[in-house]
Structures are given as C-alpha cells and as structure tokens.
Amino acid sequence: MDPRREPQRSCVGCGATAGRSTLLRTALGPGGAVVADPHGRLSGRGAYVHPTSACVDRAIRRGSLARSLRSGIGAEEARKLREVVERVQGNG
Ligand SMILES: [Zn+2]
C-alpha cells in the first residue's frame, strides 16, 4: 500500500500523528471494558496509541485514552493493555 494514502491517526499518548498500521487500536469491548483491538474487529469508537509502554502509560495516566473512548479505565483494564503492548514490543 502507498504509505502516503494510509489513514493517519493521532496517538492518544504523545499526540503525534502516524499511519494507522503503526498504531495500536483500542476500543470498548463487550461489557464496555477498554481493550486492545489490534485487528480492528470491534466496531464503534476507537482510540489509537503507539504500541509502546511510554505512550500507553501516558494515555492512561493523563486520561486521554478514557476521554477518547468516553469511558473509564480501571486498574485491571490498564494492566491488560500494558500486557498487550509488552507482547507487541517483544515481537518487534
Ligand atoms: Zn505515541
């Protein structure tokens, strides 16, 4: 795919704009929990964040992720998101 045509999204952690494929999508899962949605399977509102601990931590701590999804993020959801990011980082 022509990278110039890739949809651009901004990271809710650092605010930088990046191609959608380089960001991790998060969305509300069944029951309204905030979950990582790397394959874009969940419909509805999504928030994009760089798949790095720094950006995910910032997005959670600053509340920008919760705000984007119009939801709250509990400690358990935050822990799971960090786990996903650590796995992604480990693969790359
Ligand atoms: Zn970022």
PDB file of the backbone (N, CA, C, O) and the ligand in Angstrom, with CONECT records:
HET     ZN  A 101       1
ATOM      1  N   MET A   1       0.847  -1.200   0.000  1.00  0.00           N
ATOM      2  CA  MET A   1       0.000   0.000   0.000  1.00  0.00           C
ATOM      3  C   MET A   1       0.878   1.244   0.000  1.00  0.00           C
ATOM      4  O   MET A   1       1.931   1.279   0.637  1.00  0.00           O
ATOM      5  N   ASP A   2       0.439   2.233  -0.704  1.00  0.00           N
ATOM      6  CA  ASP A   2       1.144   3.512  -0.712  1.00  0.00           C
ATOM      7  C   ASP A   2       1.021   4.135   0.682  1.00  0.00           C
ATOM      8  O   ASP A   2      -0.081   4.444   1.135  1.00  0.00           O
ATOM      9  N   PRO A   3       2.140   4.312   1.342  1.00  0.00           N
ATOM     10  CA  PRO A   3       2.064   4.819   2.722  1.00  0.00           C
ATOM     11  C   PRO A   3       1.479   6.213   2.823  1.00  0.00           C
ATOM     12  O   PRO A   3       0.943   6.606   3.858  1.00  0.00           O
ATOM     13  N   ARG A   4       1.593   6.964   1.715  1.00  0.00           N
ATOM     14  CA  ARG A   4       1.038   8.316   1.743  1.00  0.00           C
ATOM     15  C   ARG A   4      -0.483   8.298   1.763  1.00  0.00           C
ATOM     16  O   ARG A   4      -1.126   9.283   2.126  1.00  0.00           O
ATOM     17  N   ARG A   5      -1.053   7.148   1.363  1.00  0.00           N
ATOM     18  CA  ARG A   5      -2.514   7.065   1.347  1.00  0.00           C
ATOM     19  C   ARG A   5      -3.070   6.410   2.605  1.00  0.00           C
ATOM     20  O   ARG A   5      -4.283   6.294   2.783  1.00  0.00           O
ATOM     21  N   GLU A   6      -2.168   5.992   3.461  1.00  0.00           N
ATOM     22  CA  GLU A   6      -2.653   5.333   4.666  1.00  0.00           C
ATOM     23  C   GLU A   6      -3.357   6.343   5.556  1.00  0.00           C
ATOM     24  O   GLU A   6      -2.882   7.465   5.735  1.00  0.00           O
ATOM     25  N   PRO A   7      -4.501   5.936   6.118  1.00  0.00           N
ATOM     26  CA  PRO A   7      -5.198   6.865   7.020  1.00  0.00           C
ATOM     27  C   PRO A   7      -4.301   7.237   8.200  1.00  0.00           C
ATOM     28  O   PRO A   7      -3.619   6.388   8.775  1.00  0.00           O
ATOM     29  N   GLN A   8      -4.318   8.507   8.540  1.00  0.00           N
ATOM     30  CA  GLN A   8      -3.498   8.980   9.645  1.00  0.00           C
ATOM     31  C   GLN A   8      -4.338   9.085  10.910  1.00  0.00           C
ATOM     32  O   GLN A   8      -5.495   9.504  10.882  1.00  0.00           O
ATOM     33  N   ARG A   9      -3.733   8.699  11.998  1.00  0.00           N
ATOM     34  CA  ARG A   9      -4.411   8.801  13.285  1.00  0.00           C
ATOM     35  C   ARG A   9      -3.454   9.429  14.276  1.00  0.00           C
ATOM     36  O   ARG A   9      -2.236   9.332  14.121  1.00  0.00           O
ATOM     37  N   SER A  10      -4.002  10.074  15.293  1.00  0.00           N
ATOM     38  CA  SER A  10      -3.077  10.596  16.291  1.00  0.00           C
ATOM     39  C   SER A  10      -3.073   9.724  17.531  1.00  0.00           C
ATOM     40  O   SER A  10      -4.092   9.173  17.946  1.00  0.00           O
ATOM     41  N   CYS A  11      -1.890   9.623  18.101  1.00  0.00           N
ATOM     42  CA  CYS A  11      -1.674   8.803  19.278  1.00  0.00           C
ATOM     43  C   CYS A  11      -2.245   9.534  20.494  1.00  0.00           C
ATOM     44  O   CYS A  11      -1.950  10.711  20.702  1.00  0.00           O
ATOM     45  N   VAL A  12      -3.057   8.848  21.296  1.00  0.00           N
ATOM     46  CA  VAL A  12      -3.630   9.499  22.477  1.00  0.00           C
ATOM     47  C   VAL A  12      -2.590   9.622  23.596  1.00  0.00           C
ATOM     48  O   VAL A  12      -2.844  10.251  24.624  1.00  0.00           O
ATOM     49  N   GLY A  13      -1.430   9.021  23.385  1.00  0.00           N
ATOM     50  CA  GLY A  13      -0.363   9.136  24.381  1.00  0.00           C
ATOM     51  C   GLY A  13       0.473  10.381  24.162  1.00  0.00           C
ATOM     52  O   GLY A  13       0.531  11.256  25.026  1.00  0.00           O
ATOM     53  N   CYS A  14       1.133  10.466  22.987  1.00  0.00           N
ATOM     54  CA  CYS A  14       2.050  11.579  22.752  1.00  0.00           C
ATOM     55  C   CYS A  14       1.453  12.632  21.831  1.00  0.00           C
ATOM     56  O   CYS A  14       2.004  13.725  21.707  1.00  0.00           O
ATOM     57  N   GLY A  15       0.341  12.321  21.188  1.00  0.00           N
ATOM     58  CA  GLY A  15      -0.314  13.306  20.336  1.00  0.00           C
ATOM     59  C   GLY A  15       0.237  13.364  18.923  1.00  0.00           C
ATOM     60  O   GLY A  15      -0.292  14.104  18.093  1.00  0.00           O
ATOM     61  N   ALA A  16       1.287  12.604  18.626  1.00  0.00           N
ATOM     62  CA  ALA A  16       1.872  12.618  17.283  1.00  0.00           C
ATOM     63  C   ALA A  16       0.946  11.891  16.310  1.00  0.00           C
ATOM     64  O   ALA A  16       0.220  10.973  16.690  1.00  0.00           O
ATOM     65  N   THR A  17       0.986  12.315  15.061  1.00  0.00           N
ATOM     66  CA  THR A  17       0.188  11.672  14.028  1.00  0.00           C
ATOM     67  C   THR A  17       1.026  10.593  13.351  1.00  0.00           C
ATOM     68  O   THR A  17       2.209  10.789  13.071  1.00  0.00           O
ATOM     69  N   ALA A  18       0.400   9.465  13.096  1.00  0.00           N
ATOM     70  CA  ALA A  18       1.122   8.358  12.478  1.00  0.00           C
ATOM     71  C   ALA A  18       0.159   7.540  11.641  1.00  0.00           C
ATOM     72  O   ALA A  18      -1.057   7.625  11.813  1.00  0.00           O
ATOM     73  N   GLY A  19       0.706   6.749  10.736  1.00  0.00           N
ATOM     74  CA  GLY A  19      -0.110   5.859   9.928  1.00  0.00           C
ATOM     75  C   GLY A  19      -0.842   4.866  10.819  1.00  0.00           C
ATOM     76  O   GLY A  19      -0.304   4.398  11.822  1.00  0.00           O
ATOM     77  N   ARG A  20      -2.064   4.553  10.443  1.00  0.00           N
ATOM     78  CA  ARG A  20      -2.899   3.707  11.285  1.00  0.00           C
ATOM     79  C   ARG A  20      -2.244   2.365  11.613  1.00  0.00           C
ATOM     80  O   ARG A  20      -2.405   1.841  12.715  1.00  0.00           O
ATOM     81  N   SER A  21      -1.502   1.814  10.645  1.00  0.00           N
ATOM     82  CA  SER A  21      -0.947   0.477  10.858  1.00  0.00           C
ATOM     83  C   SER A  21       0.188   0.463  11.876  1.00  0.00           C
ATOM     84  O   SER A  21       0.554  -0.591  12.397  1.00  0.00           O
ATOM     85  N   THR A  22       0.742   1.643  12.154  1.00  0.00           N
ATOM     86  CA  THR A  22       1.837   1.674  13.126  1.00  0.00           C
ATOM     87  C   THR A  22       1.321   1.916  14.543  1.00  0.00           C
ATOM     88  O   THR A  22       2.089   1.883  15.505  1.00  0.00           O
ATOM     89  N   LEU A  23       0.019   2.159  14.664  1.00  0.00           N
ATOM     90  CA  LEU A  23      -0.557   2.414  15.981  1.00  0.00           C
ATOM     91  C   LEU A  23      -1.400   1.226  16.422  1.00  0.00           C
ATOM     92  O   LEU A  23      -1.871   0.439  15.601  1.00  0.00           O
ATOM     93  N   LEU A  24      -1.578   1.113  17.706  1.00  0.00           N
ATOM     94  CA  LEU A  24      -2.429   0.057  18.263  1.00  0.00           C
ATOM     95  C   LEU A  24      -3.819   0.639  18.504  1.00  0.00           C
ATOM     96  O   LEU A  24      -3.973   1.672  19.156  1.00  0.00           O
ATOM     97  N   ARG A  25      -4.828  -0.047  17.964  1.00  0.00           N
ATOM     98  CA  ARG A  25      -6.192   0.436  18.180  1.00  0.00           C
ATOM     99  C   ARG A  25      -6.707  -0.091  19.512  1.00  0.00           C
ATOM    100  O   ARG A  25      -6.478  -1.245  19.872  1.00  0.00           O
ATOM    101  N   THR A  26      -7.392   0.762  20.222  1.00  0.00           N
ATOM    102  CA  THR A  26      -8.091   0.314  21.420  1.00  0.00           C
ATOM    103  C   THR A  26      -9.547   0.701  21.248  1.00  0.00           C
ATOM    104  O   THR A  26      -9.864   1.687  20.583  1.00  0.00           O
ATOM    105  N   ALA A  27     -10.422  -0.076  21.847  1.00  0.00           N
ATOM    106  CA  ALA A  27     -11.847   0.182  21.697  1.00  0.00           C
ATOM    107  C   ALA A  27     -12.568  -0.395  22.908  1.00  0.00           C
ATOM    108  O   ALA A  27     -11.959  -1.012  23.782  1.00  0.00           O
ATOM    109  N   LEU A  28     -13.860  -0.182  22.937  1.00  0.00           N
ATOM    110  CA  LEU A  28     -14.650  -0.748  24.025  1.00  0.00           C
ATOM    111  C   LEU A  28     -15.102  -2.150  23.632  1.00  0.00           C
ATOM    112  O   LEU A  28     -15.740  -2.342  22.597  1.00  0.00           O
ATOM    113  N   GLY A  29     -14.774  -3.102  24.449  1.00  0.00           N
ATOM    114  CA  GLY A  29     -15.186  -4.480  24.208  1.00  0.00           C
ATOM    115  C   GLY A  29     -16.565  -4.742  24.784  1.00  0.00           C
ATOM    116  O   GLY A  29     -17.215  -3.834  25.300  1.00  0.00           O
ATOM    117  N   PRO A  30     -17.005  -5.981  24.695  1.00  0.00           N
ATOM    118  CA  PRO A  30     -18.292  -6.347  25.276  1.00  0.00           C
ATOM    119  C   PRO A  30     -18.293  -6.005  26.763  1.00  0.00           C
ATOM    120  O   PRO A  30     -17.331  -6.314  27.467  1.00  0.00           O
ATOM    121  N   GLY A  31     -19.342  -5.381  27.242  1.00  0.00           N
ATOM    122  CA  GLY A  31     -19.392  -5.009  28.639  1.00  0.00           C
ATOM    123  C   GLY A  31     -18.800  -3.638  28.894  1.00  0.00           C
ATOM    124  O   GLY A  31     -18.828  -3.144  30.021  1.00  0.00           O
ATOM    125  N   GLY A  32     -18.257  -3.011  27.836  1.00  0.00           N
ATOM    126  CA  GLY A  32     -17.771  -1.645  27.978  1.00  0.00           C
ATOM    127  C   GLY A  32     -16.365  -1.523  28.525  1.00  0.00           C
ATOM    128  O   GLY A  32     -15.934  -0.426  28.880  1.00  0.00           O
ATOM    129  N   ALA A  33     -15.640  -2.634  28.600  1.00  0.00           N
ATOM    130  CA  ALA A  33     -14.254  -2.560  29.066  1.00  0.00           C
ATOM    131  C   ALA A  33     -13.361  -2.055  27.941  1.00  0.00           C
ATOM    132  O   ALA A  33     -13.596  -2.354  26.770  1.00  0.00           O
ATOM    133  N   VAL A  34     -12.343  -1.293  28.296  1.00  0.00           N
ATOM    134  CA  VAL A  34     -11.380  -0.811  27.313  1.00  0.00           C
ATOM    135  C   VAL A  34     -10.391  -1.942  27.022  1.00  0.00           C
ATOM    136  O   VAL A  34      -9.718  -2.444  27.922  1.00  0.00           O
ATOM    137  N   VAL A  35     -10.321  -2.327  25.761  1.00  0.00           N
ATOM    138  CA  VAL A  35      -9.420  -3.423  25.388  1.00  0.00           C
ATOM    139  C   VAL A  35      -8.615  -3.047  24.146  1.00  0.00           C
ATOM    140  O   VAL A  35      -9.003  -2.166  23.378  1.00  0.00           O
ATOM    141  N   ALA A  36      -7.496  -3.727  23.967  1.00  0.00           N
ATOM    142  CA  ALA A  36      -6.720  -3.561  22.743  1.00  0.00           C
ATOM    143  C   ALA A  36      -7.465  -4.288  21.627  1.00  0.00           C
ATOM    144  O   ALA A  36      -8.019  -5.370  21.821  1.00  0.00           O
ATOM    145  N   ASP A  37      -7.460  -3.661  20.458  1.00  0.00           N
ATOM    146  CA  ASP A  37      -8.177  -4.218  19.307  1.00  0.00           C
ATOM    147  C   ASP A  37      -7.248  -4.175  18.099  1.00  0.00           C
ATOM    148  O   ASP A  37      -7.504  -3.458  17.132  1.00  0.00           O
ATOM    149  N   PRO A  38      -6.159  -4.954  18.167  1.00  0.00           N
ATOM    150  CA  PRO A  38      -5.119  -4.824  17.129  1.00  0.00           C
ATOM    151  C   PRO A  38      -5.610  -5.150  15.725  1.00  0.00           C
ATOM    152  O   PRO A  38      -5.037  -4.671  14.746  1.00  0.00           O
ATOM    153  N   HIS A  39      -6.658  -5.955  15.611  1.00  0.00           N
ATOM    154  CA  HIS A  39      -7.129  -6.333  14.277  1.00  0.00           C
ATOM    155  C   HIS A  39      -8.359  -5.543  13.833  1.00  0.00           C
ATOM    156  O   HIS A  39      -8.950  -5.816  12.789  1.00  0.00           O
ATOM    157  N   GLY A  40      -8.724  -4.568  14.644  1.00  0.00           N
ATOM    158  CA  GLY A  40      -9.837  -3.707  14.270  1.00  0.00           C
ATOM    159  C   GLY A  40     -11.168  -4.429  14.179  1.00  0.00           C
ATOM    160  O   GLY A  40     -12.006  -4.089  13.344  1.00  0.00           O
ATOM    161  N   ARG A  41     -11.364  -5.415  15.027  1.00  0.00           N
ATOM    162  CA  ARG A  41     -12.594  -6.211  14.956  1.00  0.00           C
ATOM    163  C   ARG A  41     -13.760  -5.537  15.658  1.00  0.00           C
ATOM    164  O   ARG A  41     -14.919  -5.771  15.318  1.00  0.00           O
ATOM    165  N   LEU A  42     -13.451  -4.710  16.629  1.00  0.00           N
ATOM    166  CA  LEU A  42     -14.533  -4.104  17.390  1.00  0.00           C
ATOM    167  C   LEU A  42     -15.048  -2.870  16.672  1.00  0.00           C
ATOM    168  O   LEU A  42     -14.280  -2.043  16.180  1.00  0.00           O
ATOM    169  N   SER A  43     -16.358  -2.770  16.626  1.00  0.00           N
ATOM    170  CA  SER A  43     -16.929  -1.609  15.965  1.00  0.00           C
ATOM    171  C   SER A  43     -17.033  -0.470  16.976  1.00  0.00           C
ATOM    172  O   SER A  43     -16.758  -0.640  18.164  1.00  0.00           O
ATOM    173  N   GLY A  44     -17.426   0.658  16.486  1.00  0.00           N
ATOM    174  CA  GLY A  44     -17.618   1.784  17.375  1.00  0.00           C
ATOM    175  C   GLY A  44     -16.373   2.620  17.528  1.00  0.00           C
ATOM    176  O   GLY A  44     -15.423   2.510  16.752  1.00  0.00           O
ATOM    177  N   ARG A  45     -16.398   3.442  18.528  1.00  0.00           N
ATOM    178  CA  ARG A  45     -15.344   4.405  18.783  1.00  0.00           C
ATOM    179  C   ARG A  45     -14.015   3.714  19.084  1.00  0.00           C
ATOM    180  O   ARG A  45     -13.966   2.766  19.868  1.00  0.00           O
ATOM    181  N   GLY A  46     -12.972   4.176  18.479  1.00  0.00           N
ATOM    182  CA  GLY A  46     -11.651   3.619  18.766  1.00  0.00           C
ATOM    183  C   GLY A  46     -10.672   4.727  19.109  1.00  0.00           C
ATOM    184  O   GLY A  46     -10.865   5.880  18.725  1.00  0.00           O
ATOM    185  N   ALA A  47      -9.639   4.376  19.820  1.00  0.00           N
ATOM    186  CA  ALA A  47      -8.560   5.317  20.110  1.00  0.00           C
ATOM    187  C   ALA A  47      -7.259   4.641  19.714  1.00  0.00           C
ATOM    188  O   ALA A  47      -7.084   3.438  19.909  1.00  0.00           O
ATOM    189  N   TYR A  48      -6.349   5.430  19.156  1.00  0.00           N
ATOM    190  CA  TYR A  48      -5.089   4.865  18.676  1.00  0.00           C
ATOM    191  C   TYR A  48      -3.938   5.337  19.545  1.00  0.00           C
ATOM    192  O   TYR A  48      -3.884   6.488  19.979  1.00  0.00           O
ATOM    193  N   VAL A  49      -3.018   4.409  19.785  1.00  0.00           N
ATOM    194  CA  VAL A  49      -1.864   4.733  20.618  1.00  0.00           C
ATOM    195  C   VAL A  49      -0.654   3.979  20.069  1.00  0.00           C
ATOM    196  O   VAL A  49      -0.788   2.872  19.548  1.00  0.00           O
ATOM    197  N   HIS A  50       0.528   4.589  20.189  1.00  0.00           N
ATOM    198  CA  HIS A  50       1.731   3.859  19.796  1.00  0.00           C
ATOM    199  C   HIS A  50       1.856   2.623  20.684  1.00  0.00           C
ATOM    200  O   HIS A  50       1.629   2.706  21.891  1.00  0.00           O
ATOM    201  N   PRO A  51       2.206   1.505  20.112  1.00  0.00           N
ATOM    202  CA  PRO A  51       2.348   0.291  20.928  1.00  0.00           C
ATOM    203  C   PRO A  51       3.645   0.290  21.733  1.00  0.00           C
ATOM    204  O   PRO A  51       4.473  -0.611  21.601  1.00  0.00           O
ATOM    205  N   THR A  52       3.805   1.304  22.559  1.00  0.00           N
ATOM    206  CA  THR A  52       4.970   1.391  23.435  1.00  0.00           C
ATOM    207  C   THR A  52       4.475   1.656  24.850  1.00  0.00           C
ATOM    208  O   THR A  52       3.435   2.285  25.047  1.00  0.00           O
ATOM    209  N   SER A  53       5.220   1.174  25.823  1.00  0.00           N
ATOM    210  CA  SER A  53       4.822   1.374  27.216  1.00  0.00           C
ATOM    211  C   SER A  53       4.709   2.855  27.537  1.00  0.00           C
ATOM    212  O   SER A  53       3.814   3.270  28.274  1.00  0.00           O
ATOM    213  N   ALA A  54       5.617   3.653  26.983  1.00  0.00           N
ATOM    214  CA  ALA A  54       5.622   5.084  27.286  1.00  0.00           C
ATOM    215  C   ALA A  54       4.311   5.739  26.878  1.00  0.00           C
ATOM    216  O   ALA A  54       3.704   6.470  27.660  1.00  0.00           O
ATOM    217  N   CYS A  55       3.875   5.471  25.641  1.00  0.00           N
ATOM    218  CA  CYS A  55       2.662   6.111  25.148  1.00  0.00           C
ATOM    219  C   CYS A  55       1.412   5.565  25.836  1.00  0.00           C
ATOM    220  O   CYS A  55       0.492   6.322  26.142  1.00  0.00           O
ATOM    221  N   VAL A  56       1.377   4.265  26.079  1.00  0.00           N
ATOM    222  CA  VAL A  56       0.207   3.676  26.736  1.00  0.00           C
ATOM    223  C   VAL A  56       0.094   4.201  28.164  1.00  0.00           C
ATOM    224  O   VAL A  56      -0.995   4.549  28.621  1.00  0.00           O
ATOM    225  N   ASP A  57       1.222   4.256  28.862  1.00  0.00           N
ATOM    226  CA  ASP A  57       1.207   4.764  30.230  1.00  0.00           C
ATOM    227  C   ASP A  57       0.695   6.196  30.278  1.00  0.00           C
ATOM    228  O   ASP A  57      -0.127   6.566  31.117  1.00  0.00           O
ATOM    229  N   ARG A  58       1.214   6.987  29.342  1.00  0.00           N
ATOM    230  CA  ARG A  58       0.840   8.393  29.301  1.00  0.00           C
ATOM    231  C   ARG A  58      -0.653   8.539  28.994  1.00  0.00           C
ATOM    232  O   ARG A  58      -1.351   9.341  29.615  1.00  0.00           O
ATOM    233  N   ALA A  59      -1.122   7.760  28.039  1.00  0.00           N
ATOM    234  CA  ALA A  59      -2.532   7.840  27.650  1.00  0.00           C
ATOM    235  C   ALA A  59      -3.436   7.462  28.816  1.00  0.00           C
ATOM    236  O   ALA A  59      -4.506   8.046  28.995  1.00  0.00           O
ATOM    237  N   ILE A  60      -3.008   6.496  29.599  1.00  0.00           N
ATOM    238  CA  ILE A  60      -3.811   6.072  30.737  1.00  0.00           C
ATOM    239  C   ILE A  60      -3.725   7.096  31.859  1.00  0.00           C
ATOM    240  O   ILE A  60      -4.740   7.486  32.436  1.00  0.00           O
ATOM    241  N   ARG A  61      -2.496   7.531  32.164  1.00  0.00           N
ATOM    242  CA  ARG A  61      -2.323   8.443  33.290  1.00  0.00           C
ATOM    243  C   ARG A  61      -2.954   9.807  33.042  1.00  0.00           C
ATOM    244  O   ARG A  61      -3.539  10.404  33.945  1.00  0.00           O
ATOM    245  N   ARG A  62      -2.831  10.292  31.817  1.00  0.00           N
ATOM    246  CA  ARG A  62      -3.389  11.612  31.522  1.00  0.00           C
ATOM    247  C   ARG A  62      -4.886  11.565  31.295  1.00  0.00           C
ATOM    248  O   ARG A  62      -5.544  12.603  31.234  1.00  0.00           O
ATOM    249  N   GLY A  63      -5.426  10.357  31.168  1.00  0.00           N
ATOM    250  CA  GLY A  63      -6.863  10.223  30.977  1.00  0.00           C
ATOM    251  C   GLY A  63      -7.296  10.447  29.545  1.00  0.00           C
ATOM    252  O   GLY A  63      -8.493  10.466  29.259  1.00  0.00           O
ATOM    253  N   SER A  64      -6.328  10.620  28.620  1.00  0.00           N
ATOM    254  CA  SER A  64      -6.710  10.914  27.247  1.00  0.00           C
ATOM    255  C   SER A  64      -7.314   9.698  26.553  1.00  0.00           C
ATOM    256  O   SER A  64      -8.164   9.839  25.674  1.00  0.00           O
ATOM    257  N   LEU A  65      -6.879   8.517  26.943  1.00  0.00           N
ATOM    258  CA  LEU A  65      -7.451   7.306  26.350  1.00  0.00           C
ATOM    259  C   LEU A  65      -8.907   7.151  26.781  1.00  0.00           C
ATOM    260  O   LEU A  65      -9.791   6.908  25.958  1.00  0.00           O
ATOM    261  N   ALA A  66      -9.140   7.295  28.087  1.00  0.00           N
ATOM    262  CA  ALA A  66     -10.501   7.193  28.600  1.00  0.00           C
ATOM    263  C   ALA A  66     -11.410   8.242  27.956  1.00  0.00           C
ATOM    264  O   ALA A  66     -12.565   7.972  27.627  1.00  0.00           O
ATOM    265  N   ARG A  67     -10.850   9.456  27.784  1.00  0.00           N
ATOM    266  CA  ARG A  67     -11.635  10.537  27.197  1.00  0.00           C
ATOM    267  C   ARG A  67     -12.004  10.230  25.751  1.00  0.00           C
ATOM    268  O   ARG A  67     -13.138  10.451  25.327  1.00  0.00           O
ATOM    269  N   SER A  68     -11.029   9.717  24.998  1.00  0.00           N
ATOM    270  CA  SER A  68     -11.292   9.402  23.596  1.00  0.00           C
ATOM    271  C   SER A  68     -12.374   8.350  23.446  1.00  0.00           C
ATOM    272  O   SER A  68     -13.179   8.394  22.515  1.00  0.00           O
ATOM    273  N   LEU A  69     -12.382   7.409  24.367  1.00  0.00           N
ATOM    274  CA  LEU A  69     -13.355   6.320  24.273  1.00  0.00           C
ATOM    275  C   LEU A  69     -14.630   6.637  25.044  1.00  0.00           C
ATOM    276  O   LEU A  69     -15.584   5.860  25.044  1.00  0.00           O
ATOM    277  N   ARG A  70     -14.626   7.783  25.696  1.00  0.00           N
ATOM    278  CA  ARG A  70     -15.767   8.184  26.527  1.00  0.00           C
ATOM    279  C   ARG A  70     -16.103   7.089  27.527  1.00  0.00           C
ATOM    280  O   ARG A  70     -17.252   6.668  27.667  1.00  0.00           O
ATOM    281  N   SER A  71     -15.087   6.656  28.196  1.00  0.00           N
ATOM    282  CA  SER A  71     -15.245   5.583  29.154  1.00  0.00           C
ATOM    283  C   SER A  71     -14.271   5.800  30.297  1.00  0.00           C
ATOM    284  O   SER A  71     -13.504   6.762  30.285  1.00  0.00           O
ATOM    285  N   GLY A  72     -14.295   4.938  31.257  1.00  0.00           N
ATOM    286  CA  GLY A  72     -13.286   4.975  32.311  1.00  0.00           C
ATOM    287  C   GLY A  72     -12.386   3.762  32.142  1.00  0.00           C
ATOM    288  O   GLY A  72     -12.767   2.778  31.509  1.00  0.00           O
ATOM    289  N   ILE A  73     -11.198   3.839  32.709  1.00  0.00           N
ATOM    290  CA  ILE A  73     -10.292   2.697  32.629  1.00  0.00           C
ATOM    291  C   ILE A  73      -9.927   2.265  34.036  1.00  0.00           C
ATOM    292  O   ILE A  73      -9.335   3.031  34.797  1.00  0.00           O
ATOM    293  N   GLY A  74     -10.277   1.048  34.375  1.00  0.00           N
ATOM    294  CA  GLY A  74      -9.945   0.510  35.691  1.00  0.00           C
ATOM    295  C   GLY A  74      -8.520  -0.016  35.707  1.00  0.00           C
ATOM    296  O   GLY A  74      -7.875  -0.129  34.665  1.00  0.00           O
ATOM    297  N   ALA A  75      -8.042  -0.333  36.886  1.00  0.00           N
ATOM    298  CA  ALA A  75      -6.674  -0.828  37.043  1.00  0.00           C
ATOM    299  C   ALA A  75      -6.462  -2.120  36.259  1.00  0.00           C
ATOM    300  O   ALA A  75      -5.403  -2.338  35.671  1.00  0.00           O
ATOM    301  N   GLU A  76      -7.477  -2.964  36.260  1.00  0.00           N
ATOM    302  CA  GLU A  76      -7.370  -4.250  35.583  1.00  0.00           C
ATOM    303  C   GLU A  76      -7.278  -4.058  34.065  1.00  0.00           C
ATOM    304  O   GLU A  76      -6.485  -4.717  33.394  1.00  0.00           O
ATOM    305  N   GLU A  77      -8.102  -3.144  33.533  1.00  0.00           N
ATOM    306  CA  GLU A  77      -8.049  -2.867  32.098  1.00  0.00           C
ATOM    307  C   GLU A  77      -6.688  -2.271  31.720  1.00  0.00           C
ATOM    308  O   GLU A  77      -6.114  -2.613  30.686  1.00  0.00           O
ATOM    309  N   ALA A  78      -6.189  -1.387  32.565  1.00  0.00           N
ATOM    310  CA  ALA A  78      -4.891  -0.766  32.307  1.00  0.00           C
ATOM    311  C   ALA A  78      -3.796  -1.832  32.293  1.00  0.00           C
ATOM    312  O   ALA A  78      -2.898  -1.794  31.452  1.00  0.00           O
ATOM    313  N   ARG A  79      -3.873  -2.760  33.207  1.00  0.00           N
ATOM    314  CA  ARG A  79      -2.870  -3.827  33.299  1.00  0.00           C
ATOM    315  C   ARG A  79      -2.891  -4.673  32.022  1.00  0.00           C
ATOM    316  O   ARG A  79      -1.841  -5.010  31.475  1.00  0.00           O
ATOM    317  N   LYS A  80      -4.092  -5.010  31.556  1.00  0.00           N
ATOM    318  CA  LYS A  80      -4.208  -5.838  30.349  1.00  0.00           C
ATOM    319  C   LYS A  80      -3.673  -5.111  29.123  1.00  0.00           C
ATOM    320  O   LYS A  80      -3.019  -5.712  28.271  1.00  0.00           O
ATOM    321  N   LEU A  81      -3.954  -3.826  29.040  1.00  0.00           N
ATOM    322  CA  LEU A  81      -3.445  -3.048  27.901  1.00  0.00           C
ATOM    323  C   LEU A  81      -1.922  -3.045  27.891  1.00  0.00           C
ATOM    324  O   LEU A  81      -1.289  -3.198  26.846  1.00  0.00           O
ATOM    325  N   ARG A  82      -1.351  -2.868  29.079  1.00  0.00           N
ATOM    326  CA  ARG A  82       0.116  -2.865  29.161  1.00  0.00           C
ATOM    327  C   ARG A  82       0.688  -4.218  28.764  1.00  0.00           C
ATOM    328  O   ARG A  82       1.745  -4.303  28.138  1.00  0.00           O
ATOM    329  N   GLU A  83      -0.030  -5.273  29.137  1.00  0.00           N
ATOM    330  CA  GLU A  83       0.412  -6.626  28.765  1.00  0.00           C
ATOM    331  C   GLU A  83       0.448  -6.799  27.253  1.00  0.00           C
ATOM    332  O   GLU A  83       1.399  -7.346  26.696  1.00  0.00           O
ATOM    333  N   VAL A  84      -0.617  -6.319  26.598  1.00  0.00           N
ATOM    334  CA  VAL A  84      -0.689  -6.425  25.140  1.00  0.00           C
ATOM    335  C   VAL A  84       0.480  -5.691  24.502  1.00  0.00           C
ATOM    336  O   VAL A  84       1.122  -6.195  23.581  1.00  0.00           O
ATOM    337  N   VAL A  85       0.745  -4.495  25.007  1.00  0.00           N
ATOM    338  CA  VAL A  85       1.821  -3.677  24.437  1.00  0.00           C
ATOM    339  C   VAL A  85       3.166  -4.351  24.645  1.00  0.00           C
ATOM    340  O   VAL A  85       4.020  -4.330  23.759  1.00  0.00           O
ATOM    341  N   GLU A  86       3.353  -4.945  25.805  1.00  0.00           N
ATOM    342  CA  GLU A  86       4.628  -5.643  26.040  1.00  0.00           C
ATOM    343  C   GLU A  86       4.805  -6.794  25.076  1.00  0.00           C
ATOM    344  O   GLU A  86       5.913  -7.060  24.609  1.00  0.00           O
ATOM    345  N   ARG A  87       3.707  -7.479  24.776  1.00  0.00           N
ATOM    346  CA  ARG A  87       3.784  -8.578  23.795  1.00  0.00           C
ATOM    347  C   ARG A  87       4.135  -8.047  22.416  1.00  0.00           C
ATOM    348  O   ARG A  87       4.983  -8.608  21.721  1.00  0.00           O
ATOM    349  N   VAL A  88       3.476  -6.958  22.023  1.00  0.00           N
ATOM    350  CA  VAL A  88       3.734  -6.356  20.702  1.00  0.00           C
ATOM    351  C   VAL A  88       5.188  -5.923  20.602  1.00  0.00           C
ATOM    352  O   VAL A  88       5.849  -6.169  19.593  1.00  0.00           O
ATOM    353  N   GLN A  89       5.685  -5.275  21.657  1.00  0.00           N
ATOM    354  CA  GLN A  89       7.072  -4.811  21.661  1.00  0.00           C
ATOM    355  C   GLN A  89       8.028  -5.991  21.564  1.00  0.00           C
ATOM    356  O   GLN A  89       9.050  -5.921  20.882  1.00  0.00           O
ATOM    357  N   GLY A  90       7.685  -7.076  22.255  1.00  0.00           N
ATOM    358  CA  GLY A  90       8.539  -8.258  22.244  1.00  0.00           C
ATOM    359  C   GLY A  90       8.662  -8.866  20.870  1.00  0.00           C
ATOM    360  O   GLY A  90       9.680  -9.473  20.539  1.00  0.00           O
ATOM    361  N   ASN A  91       7.605  -8.701  20.054  1.00  0.00           N
ATOM    362  CA  ASN A  91       7.608  -9.278  18.708  1.00  0.00           C
ATOM    363  C   ASN A  91       8.343  -8.406  17.704  1.00  0.00           C
ATOM    364  O   ASN A  91       8.742  -8.871  16.636  1.00  0.00           O
ATOM    365  N   GLY A  92       8.520  -7.128  18.058  1.00  0.00           N
ATOM    366  CA  GLY A  92       9.034  -6.249  17.055  1.00  0.00           C
ATOM    367  C   GLY A  92      10.485  -5.894  17.313  1.00  0.00           C
ATOM    368  O   GLY A  92      11.083  -5.144  16.542  1.00  0.00           O
TER     369      GLY A  92
HETATM  370 ZN    ZN A 101       2.591   7.988  20.945  1.00  0.00          ZN2+
END
